[in-house]
Amino acid sequence: AASVYANQVAETTATLKAQGSTQPVVVASKGGTARIVGWVTNKEDETIDAELEVWDSSGMKPAGKAIGGAFDLQAPSGSVEVVANADGYLADGTALVVEPGTKVRTGARVSNRPCEP
């Protein structure tokens, strides 16, 4: 038996029996997700709107936007990198290892993009 509460991620294994069958079918859930919350700021500590990406072993996934600098996103458990892209700034990333069902706080500090000659 498993208890699942609102706003939490649970990992469980269940055995189900198909109607009219005596053979159990095993259903397993692996992995899970975690919440990553934080801020995107510039070097003056001003909050910055930014597009977010999450990179994991399967590649890049768009993760939404930081509005007023704040973000709250879902990410797969394991090793991930959250990357912030903002107009006029160089992209910045933060590498994390997240556990299923957890909430992690982090931040990204973007630097001004150098002027091109």
C-alpha positions as CSV (number, residue, x, y, z in Angstrom):
1,A,0.0,0.0,0.0
2,A,1.1,3.5,-0.6
3,S,0.0,6.9,0.7
4,V,0.2,9.8,-1.8
5,Y,-0.3,13.4,-0.6
6,A,-1.1,16.5,-2.6
7,N,1.9,18.2,-4.2
8,Q,4.3,15.3,-3.4
9,V,5.8,12.7,-5.7
10,A,5.8,9.1,-4.6
11,E,7.5,6.1,-6.0
12,T,5.7,2.8,-5.7
13,T,5.2,-0.6,-7.3
14,A,1.7,-2.1,-7.7
15,T,0.4,-5.5,-8.8
16,L,-2.9,-5.3,-10.8
17,K,-5.1,-8.1,-12.0
18,A,-6.8,-7.7,-15.3
19,Q,-10.5,-8.3,-15.3
20,G,-11.3,-12.0,-16.0
21,S,-7.6,-13.0,-15.5
22,T,-5.8,-14.6,-12.6
23,Q,-2.4,-13.4,-13.9
24,P,-1.0,-10.4,-12.1
25,V,0.5,-7.5,-14.1
26,V,3.3,-5.7,-12.4
27,V,3.3,-1.9,-12.8
28,A,6.5,-0.1,-11.6
29,S,7.2,3.6,-11.4
30,K,10.8,4.6,-11.4
31,G,12.6,8.0,-11.4
32,G,10.1,10.7,-10.4
33,T,10.4,14.4,-10.5
34,A,11.6,17.2,-8.2
35,R,10.7,20.9,-7.9
36,I,13.4,23.4,-8.5
37,V,12.7,27.0,-7.3
38,G,14.9,30.0,-7.5
39,W,15.8,33.4,-9.0
40,V,17.6,34.7,-12.0
41,T,19.6,37.9,-11.3
42,N,22.3,40.0,-13.0
43,K,25.6,40.9,-11.4
44,E,23.9,44.0,-9.7
45,D,21.4,41.5,-8.0
46,E,18.5,42.8,-10.1
47,T,15.9,40.1,-11.0
48,I,15.8,39.3,-14.7
49,D,13.1,37.7,-16.9
50,A,14.6,34.6,-18.6
51,E,13.8,31.5,-20.7
52,L,14.7,28.4,-18.8
53,E,16.0,25.0,-20.0
54,V,16.6,21.8,-18.1
55,W,19.4,19.6,-19.4
56,D,19.7,16.0,-18.3
57,S,21.1,12.7,-19.7
58,S,18.5,12.8,-22.5
59,G,19.3,16.3,-23.6
60,M,17.6,19.7,-23.4
61,K,14.0,20.3,-22.4
62,P,12.3,23.8,-22.4
63,A,11.3,24.5,-18.7
64,G,9.3,27.7,-19.0
65,K,10.1,31.3,-17.9
66,A,11.5,33.1,-14.9
67,I,9.0,36.0,-14.5
68,G,10.3,38.9,-12.4
69,G,13.3,36.6,-12.0
70,A,11.4,34.0,-10.1
71,F,11.0,30.4,-11.3
72,D,9.4,27.2,-10.0
73,L,9.8,24.2,-12.3
74,Q,9.6,20.4,-12.4
75,A,12.7,18.4,-13.3
76,P,13.5,14.7,-13.6
77,S,15.3,13.2,-10.7
78,G,19.1,12.7,-11.0
79,S,21.8,15.0,-12.4
80,V,20.4,18.1,-14.2
81,E,21.5,21.6,-15.2
82,V,19.1,24.5,-15.1
83,V,20.1,27.1,-17.8
84,A,18.8,30.7,-17.9
85,N,18.7,32.6,-21.2
86,A,17.9,36.3,-21.2
87,D,18.1,39.0,-23.9
88,G,21.3,41.0,-23.6
89,Y,22.9,38.5,-21.2
90,L,25.2,35.4,-21.6
91,A,23.4,32.1,-20.7
92,D,24.1,30.8,-17.2
93,G,23.6,27.3,-15.8
94,T,23.5,25.6,-12.4
95,A,24.3,21.9,-12.0
96,L,22.2,20.0,-9.4
97,V,21.5,16.5,-8.3
98,V,17.9,16.2,-7.4
99,E,16.0,13.4,-5.6
100,P,12.4,12.4,-6.5
101,G,9.8,14.3,-4.5
102,T,12.1,16.9,-3.2
103,K,12.1,20.7,-3.5
104,V,15.5,22.3,-4.3
105,R,16.4,26.1,-4.2
106,T,19.0,27.5,-6.5
107,G,19.8,30.6,-8.5
108,A,21.4,31.7,-11.8
109,R,23.4,34.9,-12.1
110,V,23.6,36.1,-15.7
111,S,26.4,38.4,-17.1
112,N,26.0,41.2,-19.6
113,R,26.7,40.0,-23.1
114,P,29.9,41.8,-24.4
115,C,29.4,44.3,-27.1
116,E,30.4,43.2,-30.6
117,P,33.0,45.3,-32.3
